[in-house]
Amino acid sequence: MFADGVVEEITGALSRVHEFDVIARQSAFALQGEALDVPQAAARLGAQYIVEGTVRRAGDRVRIAAQLVNGADGHTLWSERFDDRLDDLFDLQDRIASQVAGQISPSLRNAEIARATGRAPQNRSAYDLLLTAYPYF
């Protein structure tokens, strides 16, 4: 239940970042129990990137690991580990969600800039052109 709460809080925090779309938590949970690799899961969800992670507990301590993964090839773009105490679950969920959302957003932008830069200039969309201009600001 704690892990589901963390997922819900992270999904909510990411959805408040208006630079990208976030798949509903229920859609991702529908894939639980299926043996899918990241590219298969991304294709089923229609997502370019996947956030995945684990929650481990030892006594009153918890370790949460989160990764941002490229949906096309399964390469990890960002990874972080969070260690904390289980004294206030709601506060812990809020802290983890805000840290994950705050750290994923710049990593996702960098990945999108790299993707846009990799396209031939004549094949870039307006969004791709905007992304390629960001490093110059």
N, CA, C and O atoms as CSV, one atom per row, in Angstrom:
chain,resi,resn,atom,element,x,y,z
A,1,MET,N,N,0.819,-1.188,0.000
A,1,MET,CA,C,0.000,0.000,0.000
A,1,MET,C,C,0.869,1.260,0.000
A,1,MET,O,O,0.549,2.252,-0.655
A,2,PHE,N,N,1.969,1.199,0.744
A,2,PHE,CA,C,2.866,2.358,0.791
A,2,PHE,C,C,3.413,2.654,-0.601
A,2,PHE,O,O,3.443,3.811,-1.020
A,3,ALA,N,N,3.848,1.616,-1.325
A,3,ALA,CA,C,4.401,1.802,-2.672
A,3,ALA,C,C,3.350,2.391,-3.602
A,3,ALA,O,O,3.662,3.271,-4.405
A,4,ASP,N,N,2.112,1.921,-3.508
A,4,ASP,CA,C,1.035,2.472,-4.338
A,4,ASP,C,C,0.824,3.947,-4.028
A,4,ASP,O,O,0.574,4.745,-4.932
A,5,GLY,N,N,0.923,4.310,-2.763
A,5,GLY,CA,C,0.799,5.718,-2.378
A,5,GLY,C,C,1.914,6.560,-2.948
A,5,GLY,O,O,1.679,7.684,-3.392
A,6,VAL,N,N,3.141,6.027,-2.944
A,6,VAL,CA,C,4.276,6.749,-3.516
A,6,VAL,C,C,4.056,6.943,-5.015
A,6,VAL,O,O,4.293,8.029,-5.545
A,7,VAL,N,N,3.605,5.894,-5.694
A,7,VAL,CA,C,3.341,5.992,-7.132
A,7,VAL,C,C,2.275,7.046,-7.403
A,7,VAL,O,O,2.419,7.849,-8.325
A,8,GLU,N,N,1.219,7.052,-6.618
A,8,GLU,CA,C,0.149,8.030,-6.802
A,8,GLU,C,C,0.661,9.458,-6.595
A,8,GLU,O,O,0.320,10.356,-7.365
A,9,GLU,N,N,1.472,9.668,-5.564
A,9,GLU,CA,C,2.012,11.004,-5.297
A,9,GLU,C,C,2.984,11.450,-6.391
A,9,GLU,O,O,2.961,12.611,-6.799
A,10,ILE,N,N,3.835,10.542,-6.867
A,10,ILE,CA,C,4.771,10.888,-7.940
A,10,ILE,C,C,4.001,11.215,-9.217
A,10,ILE,O,O,4.320,12.186,-9.903
A,11,THR,N,N,2.991,10.412,-9.537
A,11,THR,CA,C,2.166,10.677,-10.716
A,11,THR,C,C,1.509,12.044,-10.616
A,11,THR,O,O,1.495,12.801,-11.587
A,12,GLY,N,N,0.967,12.364,-9.452
A,12,GLY,CA,C,0.344,13.670,-9.249
A,12,GLY,C,C,1.333,14.806,-9.387
A,12,GLY,O,O,1.034,15.824,-10.012
A,13,ALA,N,N,2.519,14.637,-8.801
A,13,ALA,CA,C,3.541,15.686,-8.874
A,13,ALA,C,C,4.006,15.888,-10.315
A,13,ALA,O,O,4.178,17.026,-10.750
A,14,LEU,N,N,4.210,14.806,-11.056
A,14,LEU,CA,C,4.635,14.920,-12.446
A,14,LEU,C,C,3.553,15.536,-13.321
A,14,LEU,O,O,3.860,16.260,-14.268
A,15,SER,N,N,2.289,15.258,-13.015
A,15,SER,CA,C,1.205,15.807,-13.829
A,15,SER,C,C,1.084,17.321,-13.681
A,15,SER,O,O,0.501,17.985,-14.538
A,16,ARG,N,N,1.631,17.866,-12.602
A,16,ARG,CA,C,1.600,19.313,-12.411
A,16,ARG,C,C,2.703,20.032,-13.195
A,16,ARG,O,O,2.713,21.261,-13.267
A,17,VAL,N,N,3.629,19.269,-13.778
A,17,VAL,CA,C,4.655,19.837,-14.650
A,17,VAL,C,C,4.046,19.849,-16.052
A,17,VAL,O,O,3.768,18.791,-16.616
A,18,HIS,N,N,3.842,21.019,-16.606
A,18,HIS,CA,C,3.084,21.138,-17.851
A,18,HIS,C,C,3.928,20.964,-19.108
A,18,HIS,O,O,3.431,21.176,-20.213
A,19,GLU,N,N,5.182,20.586,-18.962
A,19,GLU,CA,C,6.048,20.411,-20.125
A,19,GLU,C,C,5.876,19.040,-20.783
A,19,GLU,O,O,6.350,18.833,-21.901
A,20,PHE,N,N,5.218,18.118,-20.120
A,20,PHE,CA,C,5.034,16.790,-20.691
A,20,PHE,C,C,3.738,16.178,-20.166
A,20,PHE,O,O,3.196,16.597,-19.143
A,21,ASP,N,N,3.264,15.176,-20.897
A,21,ASP,CA,C,2.046,14.469,-20.508
A,21,ASP,C,C,2.408,13.282,-19.630
A,21,ASP,O,O,3.486,12.701,-19.761
A,22,VAL,N,N,1.495,12.930,-18.735
A,22,VAL,CA,C,1.707,11.819,-17.820
A,22,VAL,C,C,0.554,10.825,-17.993
A,22,VAL,O,O,-0.617,11.205,-17.982
A,23,ILE,N,N,0.904,9.559,-18.152
A,23,ILE,CA,C,-0.091,8.501,-18.267
A,23,ILE,C,C,-0.755,8.303,-16.903
A,23,ILE,O,O,-0.090,8.391,-15.870
A,24,ALA,N,N,-2.039,8.042,-16.898
A,24,ALA,CA,C,-2.762,7.835,-15.647
A,24,ALA,C,C,-2.199,6.638,-14.888
A,24,ALA,O,O,-1.787,5.641,-15.480
A,25,ARG,N,N,-2.194,6.761,-13.581
A,25,ARG,CA,C,-1.673,5.710,-12.709
A,25,ARG,C,C,-2.388,4.389,-12.953
A,25,ARG,O,O,-1.758,3.332,-12.935
A,26,GLN,N,N,-3.687,4.436,-13.181
A,26,GLN,CA,C,-4.465,3.215,-13.388
A,26,GLN,C,C,-4.033,2.493,-14.664
A,26,GLN,O,O,-4.045,1.263,-14.715
A,27,SER,N,N,-3.655,3.245,-15.686
A,27,SER,CA,C,-3.187,2.629,-16.932
A,27,SER,C,C,-1.897,1.861,-16.693
A,27,SER,O,O,-1.723,0.750,-17.193
A,28,ALA,N,N,-0.996,2.460,-15.929
A,28,ALA,CA,C,0.263,1.780,-15.625
A,28,ALA,C,C,0.020,0.565,-14.737
A,28,ALA,O,O,0.632,-0.483,-14.942
A,29,PHE,N,N,-0.873,0.695,-13.747
A,29,PHE,CA,C,-1.166,-0.430,-12.862
A,29,PHE,C,C,-1.804,-1.594,-13.609
A,29,PHE,O,O,-1.692,-2.740,-13.173
A,30,ALA,N,N,-2.466,-1.321,-14.721
A,30,ALA,CA,C,-3.090,-2.389,-15.503
A,30,ALA,C,C,-2.043,-3.353,-16.065
A,30,ALA,O,O,-2.369,-4.489,-16.409
A,31,LEU,N,N,-0.798,-2.907,-16.157
A,31,LEU,CA,C,0.269,-3.757,-16.682
A,31,LEU,C,C,0.955,-4.588,-15.600
A,31,LEU,O,O,1.793,-5.435,-15.910
A,32,GLN,N,N,0.606,-4.353,-14.327
A,32,GLN,CA,C,1.242,-5.105,-13.240
A,32,GLN,C,C,1.007,-6.603,-13.435
A,32,GLN,O,O,-0.075,-7.041,-13.824
A,33,GLY,N,N,2.033,-7.350,-13.158
A,33,GLY,CA,C,1.930,-8.802,-13.263
A,33,GLY,C,C,2.255,-9.337,-14.643
A,33,GLY,O,O,2.427,-10.545,-14.812
A,34,GLU,N,N,2.342,-8.461,-15.632
A,34,GLU,CA,C,2.724,-8.898,-16.969
A,34,GLU,C,C,4.240,-8.800,-17.097
A,34,GLU,O,O,4.852,-7.841,-16.626
A,35,ALA,N,N,4.831,-9.788,-17.730
A,35,ALA,CA,C,6.291,-9.801,-17.902
A,35,ALA,C,C,6.651,-9.022,-19.166
A,35,ALA,O,O,6.932,-9.608,-20.211
A,36,LEU,N,N,6.638,-7.682,-19.053
A,36,LEU,CA,C,6.953,-6.821,-20.189
A,36,LEU,C,C,8.271,-6.096,-19.935
A,36,LEU,O,O,8.541,-5.659,-18.817
A,37,ASP,N,N,9.090,-5.972,-20.980
A,37,ASP,CA,C,10.264,-5.132,-20.826
A,37,ASP,C,C,9.841,-3.683,-21.075
A,37,ASP,O,O,8.702,-3.430,-21.466
A,38,VAL,N,N,10.744,-2.738,-20.853
A,38,VAL,CA,C,10.394,-1.319,-20.943
A,38,VAL,C,C,9.861,-0.943,-22.327
A,38,VAL,O,O,8.828,-0.279,-22.401
A,39,PRO,N,N,10.516,-1.336,-23.433
A,39,PRO,CA,C,9.952,-0.972,-24.735
A,39,PRO,C,C,8.538,-1.522,-24.967
A,39,PRO,O,O,7.708,-0.848,-25.577
A,40,GLN,N,N,8.264,-2.723,-24.492
A,40,GLN,CA,C,6.922,-3.282,-24.645
A,40,GLN,C,C,5.908,-2.502,-23.810
A,40,GLN,O,O,4.812,-2.198,-24.280
A,41,ALA,N,N,6.278,-2.180,-22.574
A,41,ALA,CA,C,5.375,-1.415,-21.705
A,41,ALA,C,C,5.135,-0.029,-22.281
A,41,ALA,O,O,4.001,0.451,-22.272
A,42,ALA,N,N,6.177,0.623,-22.781
A,42,ALA,CA,C,6.033,1.953,-23.366
A,42,ALA,C,C,5.114,1.908,-24.583
A,42,ALA,O,O,4.277,2.792,-24.766
A,43,ALA,N,N,5.268,0.883,-25.408
A,43,ALA,CA,C,4.418,0.752,-26.584
A,43,ALA,C,C,2.954,0.544,-26.179
A,43,ALA,O,O,2.057,1.151,-26.765
A,44,ARG,N,N,2.715,-0.301,-25.190
A,44,ARG,CA,C,1.336,-0.552,-24.729
A,44,ARG,C,C,0.701,0.700,-24.147
A,44,ARG,O,O,-0.499,0.926,-24.308
A,45,LEU,N,N,1.510,1.521,-23.465
A,45,LEU,CA,C,0.995,2.737,-22.840
A,45,LEU,C,C,0.999,3.938,-23.780
A,45,LEU,O,O,0.368,4.953,-23.485
A,46,GLY,N,N,1.701,3.835,-24.909
A,46,GLY,CA,C,1.841,4.969,-25.806
A,46,GLY,C,C,2.723,6.050,-25.206
A,46,GLY,O,O,2.473,7.240,-25.397
A,47,ALA,N,N,3.758,5.636,-24.479
A,47,ALA,CA,C,4.624,6.577,-23.759
A,47,ALA,C,C,6.028,6.567,-24.353
A,47,ALA,O,O,6.520,5.529,-24.795
A,48,GLN,N,N,6.668,7.739,-24.356
A,48,GLN,CA,C,8.052,7.828,-24.814
A,48,GLN,C,C,9.036,7.510,-23.701
A,48,GLN,O,O,10.149,7.049,-23.955
A,49,TYR,N,N,8.612,7.763,-22.455
A,49,TYR,CA,C,9.479,7.545,-21.302
A,49,TYR,C,C,8.686,6.831,-20.220
A,49,TYR,O,O,7.468,6.984,-20.119
A,50,ILE,N,N,9.391,6.052,-19.416
A,50,ILE,CA,C,8.793,5.311,-18.313
A,50,ILE,C,C,9.528,5.683,-17.033
A,50,ILE,O,O,10.756,5.772,-17.012
A,51,VAL,N,N,8.768,5.900,-15.975
A,51,VAL,CA,C,9.364,6.047,-14.645
A,51,VAL,C,C,9.088,4.743,-13.924
A,51,VAL,O,O,7.937,4.324,-13.803
A,52,GLU,N,N,10.142,4.104,-13.447
A,52,GLU,CA,C,9.995,2.853,-12.723
A,52,GLU,C,C,10.792,2.932,-11.438
A,52,GLU,O,O,11.640,3.811,-11.279
A,53,GLY,N,N,10.524,2.019,-10.523
A,53,GLY,CA,C,11.266,2.051,-9.279
A,53,GLY,C,C,10.916,0.913,-8.357
A,53,GLY,O,O,10.099,0.048,-8.673
A,54,THR,N,N,11.556,0.938,-7.212
A,54,THR,CA,C,11.333,-0.077,-6.186
A,54,THR,C,C,11.223,0.598,-4.830
A,54,THR,O,O,11.730,1.698,-4.614
A,55,VAL,N,N,10.547,-0.096,-3.923
A,55,VAL,CA,C,10.449,0.335,-2.529
A,55,VAL,C,C,10.893,-0.837,-1.677
A,55,VAL,O,O,10.363,-1.941,-1.801
A,56,ARG,N,N,11.880,-0.593,-0.800
A,56,ARG,CA,C,12.353,-1.630,0.113
A,56,ARG,C,C,12.303,-1.092,1.529
A,56,ARG,O,O,12.528,0.094,1.769
A,57,ARG,N,N,12.008,-1.971,2.448
A,57,ARG,CA,C,11.876,-1.560,3.844
A,57,ARG,C,C,12.726,-2.459,4.731
A,57,ARG,O,O,12.796,-3.672,4.533
A,58,ALA,N,N,13.366,-1.838,5.708
A,58,ALA,CA,C,14.115,-2.569,6.726
A,58,ALA,C,C,13.827,-1.885,8.060
A,58,ALA,O,O,14.342,-0.799,8.324
A,59,GLY,N,N,13.017,-2.509,8.891
A,59,GLY,CA,C,12.648,-1.910,10.171
A,59,GLY,C,C,11.880,-0.625,9.962
A,59,GLY,O,O,10.840,-0.618,9.303
A,60,ASP,N,N,12.387,0.466,10.520
A,60,ASP,CA,C,11.717,1.757,10.377
A,60,ASP,C,C,12.330,2.600,9.258
A,60,ASP,O,O,12.057,3.797,9.166
A,61,ARG,N,N,13.151,1.986,8.412
A,61,ARG,CA,C,13.782,2.699,7.300
A,61,ARG,C,C,13.198,2.212,5.983
A,61,ARG,O,O,12.766,1.066,5.852
A,62,VAL,N,N,13.199,3.113,5.016
A,62,VAL,CA,C,12.707,2.776,3.679
A,62,VAL,C,C,13.688,3.313,2.650
A,62,VAL,O,O,14.265,4.386,2.828
A,63,ARG,N,N,13.870,2.569,1.583
A,63,ARG,CA,C,14.712,2.987,0.459
A,63,ARG,C,C,13.847,2.927,-0.796
A,63,ARG,O,O,13.260,1.896,-1.125
A,64,ILE,N,N,13.788,4.054,-1.477
A,64,ILE,CA,C,13.022,4.132,-2.712
A,64,ILE,C,C,14.001,4.460,-3.828
A,64,ILE,O,O,14.751,5.433,-3.747
A,65,ALA,N,N,13.986,3.640,-4.863
A,65,ALA,CA,C,14.820,3.873,-6.036
A,65,ALA,C,C,13.886,4.202,-7.196
A,65,ALA,O,O,12.870,3.533,-7.388
A,66,ALA,N,N,14.228,5.226,-7.963
A,66,ALA,CA,C,13.420,5.627,-9.111
A,66,ALA,C,C,14.330,5.839,-10.307
A,66,ALA,O,O,15.458,6.313,-10.170
A,67,GLN,N,N,13.823,5.480,-11.486
A,67,GLN,CA,C,14.590,5.649,-12.717
A,67,GLN,C,C,13.672,6.222,-13.794
A,67,GLN,O,O,12.485,5.901,-13.855
A,68,LEU,N,N,14.239,7.065,-14.630
A,68,LEU,CA,C,13.580,7.537,-15.847
A,68,LEU,C,C,14.231,6.770,-16.982
A,68,LEU,O,O,15.448,6.820,-17.157
A,69,VAL,N,N,13.412,6.056,-17.759
A,69,VAL,CA,C,13.930,5.150,-18.781
A,69,VAL,C,C,13.353,5.540,-20.145
A,69,VAL,O,O,12.167,5.852,-20.258
A,70,ASN,N,N,14.189,5.518,-21.163
A,70,ASN,CA,C,13.750,5.768,-22.528
A,70,ASN,C,C,12.885,4.592,-22.968
A,70,ASN,O,O,13.338,3.448,-22.950
A,71,GLY,N,N,11.663,4.862,-23.357
A,71,GLY,CA,C,10.735,3.803,-23.735
A,71,GLY,C,C,11.112,3.083,-25.011
A,71,GLY,O,O,10.746,1.922,-25.191
A,72,ALA,N,N,11.830,3.739,-25.898
A,72,ALA,CA,C,12.179,3.126,-27.172
A,72,ALA,C,C,13.246,2.048,-27.038
A,72,ALA,O,O,13.164,1.000,-27.678
A,73,ASP,N,N,14.251,2.313,-26.200
A,73,ASP,CA,C,15.379,1.378,-26.137
A,73,ASP,C,C,15.674,0.838,-24.738
A,73,ASP,O,O,16.542,-0.019,-24.581
A,74,GLY,N,N,14.965,1.327,-23.723
A,74,GLY,CA,C,15.173,0.824,-22.374
A,74,GLY,C,C,16.378,1.384,-21.653
A,74,GLY,O,O,16.706,0.914,-20.564
A,75,HIS,N,N,17.055,2.378,-22.225
A,75,HIS,CA,C,18.231,2.972,-21.567
A,75,HIS,C,C,17.799,3.902,-20.439
A,75,HIS,O,O,16.860,4.685,-20.580
A,76,THR,N,N,18.504,3.797,-19.323
A,76,THR,CA,C,18.231,4.651,-18.172
A,76,THR,C,C,18.791,6.043,-18.426
A,76,THR,O,O,19.966,6.201,-18.760
A,77,LEU,N,N,17.928,7.060,-18.264
A,77,LEU,CA,C,18.317,8.450,-18.477
A,77,LEU,C,C,18.648,9.152,-17.168
A,77,LEU,O,O,19.439,10.095,-17.136
A,78,TRP,N,N,18.035,8.683,-16.096
A,78,TRP,CA,C,18.222,9.287,-14.777
A,78,TRP,C,C,17.893,8.221,-13.749
A,78,TRP,O,O,16.998,7.402,-13.957
A,79,SER,N,N,18.615,8.233,-12.644
A,79,SER,CA,C,18.362,7.288,-11.565
A,79,SER,C,C,18.741,7.939,-10.245
A,79,SER,O,O,19.739,8.654,-10.156
A,80,GLU,N,N,17.940,7.686,-9.230
A,80,GLU,CA,C,18.220,8.255,-7.911
A,80,GLU,C,C,17.682,7.307,-6.842
A,80,GLU,O,O,16.727,6.562,-7.060
A,81,ARG,N,N,18.321,7.363,-5.694
A,81,ARG,CA,C,17.908,6.556,-4.539
A,81,ARG,C,C,17.595,7.510,-3.394
A,81,ARG,O,O,18.318,8.477,-3.153
A,82,PHE,N,N,16.504,7.218,-2.697
A,82,PHE,CA,C,16.071,8.039,-1.570
A,82,PHE,C,C,15.960,7.149,-0.340
A,82,PHE,O,O,15.260,6.137,-0.360
A,83,ASP,N,N,16.643,7.525,0.716
A,83,ASP,CA,C,16.585,6.806,1.994
A,83,ASP,C,C,15.932,7.703,3.030
A,83,ASP,O,O,16.207,8.901,3.086
A,84,ASP,N,N,15.063,7.120,3.854
A,84,ASP,CA,C,14.393,7.921,4.877
A,84,ASP,C,C,13.819,6.998,5.950
A,84,ASP,O,O,13.891,5.773,5.853
A,85,ARG,N,N,13.244,7.630,6.976
A,85,ARG,CA,C,12.590,6.903,8.065
A,85,ARG,C,C,11.084,6.892,7.837
A,85,ARG,O,O,10.537,7.789,7.195
A,86,LEU,N,N,10.427,5.880,8.362
A,86,LEU,CA,C,8.983,5.719,8.197
A,86,LEU,C,C,8.193,6.346,9.335
A,86,LEU,O,O,7.172,5.796,9.747
A,87,ASP,N,N,8.636,7.471,9.845
A,87,ASP,CA,C,7.934,8.061,10.989
A,87,ASP,C,C,6.619,8.726,10.588
A,87,ASP,O,O,5.640,8.611,11.325
A,88,ASP,N,N,6.560,9.416,9.453
A,88,ASP,CA,C,5.340,10.053,8.972
A,88,ASP,C,C,5.191,9.683,7.498
A,88,ASP,O,O,5.826,10.293,6.637
A,89,LEU,N,N,4.356,8.688,7.203
A,89,LEU,CA,C,4.247,8.156,5.849
A,89,LEU,C,C,3.804,9.209,4.838
A,89,LEU,O,O,4.352,9.282,3.738
A,90,PHE,N,N,2.818,10.022,5.204
A,90,PHE,CA,C,2.312,11.007,4.255
A,90,PHE,C,C,3.372,12.057,3.937
A,90,PHE,O,O,3.536,12.449,2.781
A,91,ASP,N,N,4.076,12.501,4.940
A,91,ASP,CA,C,5.144,13.469,4.721
A,91,ASP,C,C,6.241,12.861,3.853
A,91,ASP,O,O,6.759,13.521,2.952
A,92,LEU,N,N,6.592,11.616,4.118
A,92,LEU,CA,C,7.613,10.927,3.328
A,92,LEU,C,C,7.169,10.811,1.872
A,92,LEU,O,O,7.960,11.086,0.968
A,93,GLN,N,N,5.926,10.412,1.626
A,93,GLN,CA,C,5.420,10.298,0.260
A,93,GLN,C,C,5.476,11.646,-0.458
A,93,GLN,O,O,5.868,11.714,-1.623
A,94,ASP,N,N,5.090,12.706,0.229
A,94,ASP,CA,C,5.127,14.045,-0.366
A,94,ASP,C,C,6.551,14.464,-0.707
A,94,ASP,O,O,6.800,14.997,-1.789
A,95,ARG,N,N,7.489,14.227,0.210
A,95,ARG,CA,C,8.889,14.605,-0.024
A,95,ARG,C,C,9.479,13.846,-1.211
A,95,ARG,O,O,10.127,14.432,-2.078
A,96,ILE,N,N,9.247,12.546,-1.235
A,96,ILE,CA,C,9.786,11.723,-2.320
A,96,ILE,C,C,9.188,12.168,-3.652
A,96,ILE,O,O,9.914,12.318,-4.635
A,97,ALA,N,N,7.881,12.377,-3.695
A,97,ALA,CA,C,7.219,12.788,-4.943
A,97,ALA,C,C,7.770,14.111,-5.452
A,97,ALA,O,O,8.046,14.245,-6.644
A,98,SER,N,N,7.934,15.088,-4.572
A,98,SER,CA,C,8.437,16.385,-5.025
A,98,SER,C,C,9.899,16.285,-5.466
A,98,SER,O,O,10.297,16.949,-6.423
A,99,GLN,N,N,10.698,15.471,-4.788
A,99,GLN,CA,C,12.098,15.303,-5.193
A,99,GLN,C,C,12.190,14.606,-6.553
A,99,GLN,O,O,12.964,15.020,-7.416
A,100,VAL,N,N,11.398,13.550,-6.739
A,100,VAL,CA,C,11.431,12.827,-8.010
A,100,VAL,C,C,10.985,13.743,-9.146
A,100,VAL,O,O,11.655,13.823,-10.176
A,101,ALA,N,N,9.863,14.431,-8.968
A,101,ALA,CA,C,9.361,15.322,-10.022
A,101,ALA,C,C,10.363,16.438,-10.310
A,101,ALA,O,O,10.586,16.787,-11.469
A,102,GLY,N,N,10.956,16.988,-9.278
A,102,GLY,CA,C,11.925,18.066,-9.466
A,102,GLY,C,C,13.185,17.622,-10.173
A,102,GLY,O,O,13.807,18.409,-10.886
A,103,GLN,N,N,13.569,16.374,-9.987
A,103,GLN,CA,C,14.790,15.885,-10.621
A,103,GLN,C,C,14.538,15.283,-12.000
A,103,GLN,O,O,15.421,15.307,-12.857
A,104,ILE,N,N,13.342,14.744,-12.220
A,104,ILE,CA,C,13.039,14.133,-13.517
A,104,ILE,C,C,12.852,15.194,-14.590
A,104,ILE,O,O,13.291,15.011,-15.726
A,105,SER,N,N,12.212,16.287,-14.248
A,105,SER,CA,C,11.880,17.303,-15.244
A,105,SER,C,C,13.093,17.772,-16.046
A,105,SER,O,O,13.024,17.769,-17.275
A,106,PRO,N,N,14.204,18.175,-15.418
A,106,PRO,CA,C,15.370,18.588,-16.220
A,106,PRO,C,C,15.973,17.437,-17.022
A,106,PRO,O,O,16.456,17.647,-18.134
A,107,SER,N,N,15.951,16.238,-16.475
A,107,SER,CA,C,16.490,15.083,-17.202
A,107,SER,C,C,15.650,14.778,-18.432
A,107,SER,O,O,16.179,14.426,-19.487
A,108,LEU,N,N,14.344,14.917,-18.289
A,108,LEU,CA,C,13.449,14.685,-19.414
A,108,LEU,C,C,13.652,15.743,-20.489
A,108,LEU,O,O,13.660,15.427,-21.679
A,109,ARG,N,N,13.815,16.990,-20.080
A,109,ARG,CA,C,14.070,18.052,-21.057
A,109,ARG,C,C,15.373,17.780,-21.797
A,109,ARG,O,O,15.426,17.927,-23.018
A,110,ASN,N,N,16.420,17.388,-21.088
A,110,ASN,CA,C,17.697,17.079,-21.742
A,110,ASN,C,C,17.548,15.934,-22.738
A,110,ASN,O,O,18.130,15.975,-23.822
A,111,ALA,N,N,16.779,14.921,-22.382
A,111,ALA,CA,C,16.547,13.791,-23.289
A,111,ALA,C,C,15.797,14.250,-24.533
A,111,ALA,O,O,16.102,13.811,-25.642
A,112,GLU,N,N,14.828,15.123,-24.354
A,112,GLU,CA,C,14.063,15.631,-25.489
A,112,GLU,C,C,14.935,16.525,-26.376
A,112,GLU,O,O,14.799,16.497,-27.599
A,113,ILE,N,N,15.820,17.309,-25.780
A,113,ILE,CA,C,16.748,18.138,-26.562
A,113,ILE,C,C,17.667,17.241,-27.393
A,113,ILE,O,O,17.900,17.509,-28.572
A,114,ALA,N,N,18.180,16.190,-26.786
A,114,ALA,CA,C,19.050,15.255,-27.512
A,114,ALA,C,C,18.292,14.578,-28.648
A,114,ALA,O,O,18.838,14.397,-29.737
A,115,ARG,N,N,17.040,14.203,-28.403
A,115,ARG,CA,C,16.222,13.569,-29.438
A,115,ARG,C,C,16.003,14.533,-30.600
A,115,ARG,O,O,16.157,14.150,-31.760
A,116,ALA,N,N,15.644,15.786,-30.296
A,116,ALA,CA,C,15.381,16.778,-31.339
A,116,ALA,C,C,16.648,17.117,-32.116
A,116,ALA,O,O,16.605,17.284,-33.335
A,117,THR,N,N,17.768,17.217,-31.418
A,117,THR,CA,C,19.040,17.543,-32.063
A,117,THR,C,C,19.469,16.425,-33.011
A,117,THR,O,O,20.149,16.675,-34.006
A,118,GLY,N,N,19.075,15.211,-32.702
A,118,GLY,CA,C,19.435,14.068,-33.542
A,118,GLY,C,C,18.681,14.006,-34.859
A,118,GLY,O,O,19.075,13.259,-35.755
A,119,ARG,N,N,17.619,14.766,-34.996
A,119,ARG,CA,C,16.862,14.794,-36.248
A,119,ARG,C,C,17.525,15.755,-37.234
A,119,ARG,O,O,18.137,16.747,-36.839
A,120,ALA,N,N,17.394,15.448,-38.496
A,120,ALA,CA,C,17.902,16.355,-39.535
A,120,ALA,C,C,17.122,17.670,-39.452
A,120,ALA,O,O,15.910,17.649,-39.233
A,121,PRO,N,N,17.800,18.818,-39.623
A,121,PRO,CA,C,17.125,20.113,-39.477
A,121,PRO,C,C,15.858,20.248,-40.328
A,121,PRO,O,O,14.886,20.855,-39.880
A,122,GLN,N,N,15.851,19.702,-41.527
A,122,GLN,CA,C,14.676,19.828,-42.389
A,122,GLN,C,C,13.511,18.952,-41.919
A,122,GLN,O,O,12.388,19.112,-42.399
A,123,ASN,N,N,13.768,18.022,-40.982
A,123,ASN,CA,C,12.713,17.140,-40.474
A,123,ASN,C,C,12.236,17.524,-39.070
A,123,ASN,O,O,11.439,16.802,-38.470
A,124,ARG,N,N,12.709,18.633,-38.552
A,124,ARG,CA,C,12.337,19.042,-37.199
A,124,ARG,C,C,10.988,19.760,-37.190
A,124,ARG,O,O,10.686,20.579,-38.058
A,125,SER,N,N,10.200,19.425,-36.189
A,125,SER,CA,C,8.931,20.115,-35.986
A,125,SER,C,C,9.206,21.439,-35.264
A,125,SER,O,O,10.336,21.716,-34.863
A,126,ALA,N,N,8.161,22.247,-35.107
A,126,ALA,CA,C,8.318,23.510,-34.367
A,126,ALA,C,C,8.782,23.221,-32.942
A,126,ALA,O,O,9.621,23.942,-32.402
A,127,TYR,N,N,8.237,22.169,-32.334
A,127,TYR,CA,C,8.643,21.799,-30.979
A,127,TYR,C,C,10.113,21.391,-30.955
A,127,TYR,O,O,10.848,21.762,-30.039
A,128,ASP,N,N,10.542,20.631,-31.958
A,128,ASP,CA,C,11.948,20.230,-32.039
A,128,ASP,C,C,12.857,21.450,-32.157
A,128,ASP,O,O,13.917,21.501,-31.534
A,129,LEU,N,N,12.440,22.437,-32.961
A,129,LEU,CA,C,13.238,23.659,-33.118
A,129,LEU,C,C,13.322,24.425,-31.796
A,129,LEU,O,O,14.376,24.956,-31.447
A,130,LEU,N,N,12.212,24.478,-31.069
A,130,LEU,CA,C,12.212,25.120,-29.755
A,130,LEU,C,C,13.187,24.417,-28.823
A,130,LEU,O,O,13.970,25.067,-28.130
A,131,LEU,N,N,13.139,23.091,-28.805
A,131,LEU,CA,C,14.039,22.324,-27.939
A,131,LEU,C,C,15.506,22.554,-28.295
A,131,LEU,O,O,16.346,22.691,-27.406
A,132,THR,N,N,15.811,22.595,-29.563
A,132,THR,CA,C,17.214,22.777,-29.957
A,132,THR,C,C,17.702,24.188,-29.617
A,132,THR,O,O,18.908,24.412,-29.516
A,133,ALA,N,N,16.790,25.133,-29.440
A,133,ALA,CA,C,17.188,26.493,-29.074
A,133,ALA,C,C,17.427,26.652,-27.563
A,133,ALA,O,O,18.148,27.561,-27.152
A,134,TYR,N,N,16.834,25.784,-26.733
A,134,TYR,CA,C,16.967,25.918,-25.269
A,134,TYR,C,C,18.402,26.058,-24.777
A,134,TYR,O,O,18.659,26.923,-23.939
A,135,PRO,N,N,19.344,25.259,-25.249
A,135,PRO,CA,C,20.713,25.385,-24.728
A,135,PRO,C,C,21.351,26.755,-24.950
A,135,PRO,O,O,22.341,27.086,-24.296
A,136,TYR,N,N,20.808,27.541,-25.848
A,136,TYR,CA,C,21.383,28.854,-26.152
A,136,TYR,C,C,20.802,29.983,-25.314
A,136,TYR,O,O,21.235,31.129,-25.429
A,137,PHE,N,N,19.822,29.663,-24.470
A,137,PHE,CA,C,19.232,30.674,-23.586
A,137,PHE,C,C,19.983,30.732,-22.271
A,137,PHE,O,O,19.634,31.523,-21.396
